Amino acid sequence: MNWSERAVQAWQVLVGAAHQRQTLTYTLLADRIGVDGADLAQPLRMITRYCSMKQLPPLAVLVVRADAGTPATDMTWATDVDFAREAVYQLEWFKLKPPASQDFALLESMGFGEPAA
């Protein structure tokens, strides 16, 4: 499975978590989509970029470190994590057309899935 397909899987899990007003640890998300926790960075970057381009709240804010209960420090999409998380919870994600793997692949081909330098 490629990164774009993994991003779709993660999106689905995160939308469900948003609907339930839940956060997920990196380990739990990795287990749910069948990857190693280290393999979440690229799909989460893609989701973050997609949300930014579509002017959606940062869905990846729901993924938190088990030791701190906060998103990874390299996720720079929000200065106020609590505000961002509440915005994610408030949006009716199931009413939106979900992204397809092609949407994420397009971002990647444009260089938007790569880590910031």
Rosetta blueprint (number, residue, H / E / L):
1 M L
2 N L
3 W H
4 S H
5 E H
6 R H
7 A H
8 V H
9 Q H
10 A H
11 W H
12 Q H
13 V H
14 L H
15 V H
16 G H
17 A H
18 A H
19 H H
20 Q L
21 R L
22 Q L
23 T L
24 L E
25 T E
26 Y H
27 T H
28 L H
29 L H
30 A H
31 D H
32 R H
33 I H
34 G L
35 V L
36 D L
37 G H
38 A H
39 D H
40 L H
41 A H
42 Q H
43 P H
44 L H
45 R H
46 M H
47 I H
48 T H
49 R H
50 Y H
51 C H
52 S H
53 M H
54 K L
55 Q L
56 L L
57 P L
58 P L
59 L H
60 A H
61 V H
62 L H
63 V E
64 V E
65 R L
66 A L
67 D L
68 A L
69 G L
70 T L
71 P L
72 A L
73 T L
74 D L
75 M L
76 T L
77 W L
78 A L
79 T L
80 D L
81 V H
82 D H
83 F H
84 A H
85 R H
86 E H
87 A H
88 V H
89 Y H
90 Q H
91 L L
92 E L
93 W H
94 F H
95 K H
96 L L
97 K L
98 P L
99 P L
100 A L
101 S H
102 Q H
103 D H
104 F H
105 A H
106 L H
107 L H
108 E H
109 S H
110 M L
111 G L
112 F L
113 G L
114 E L
115 P L
116 A L
117 A L
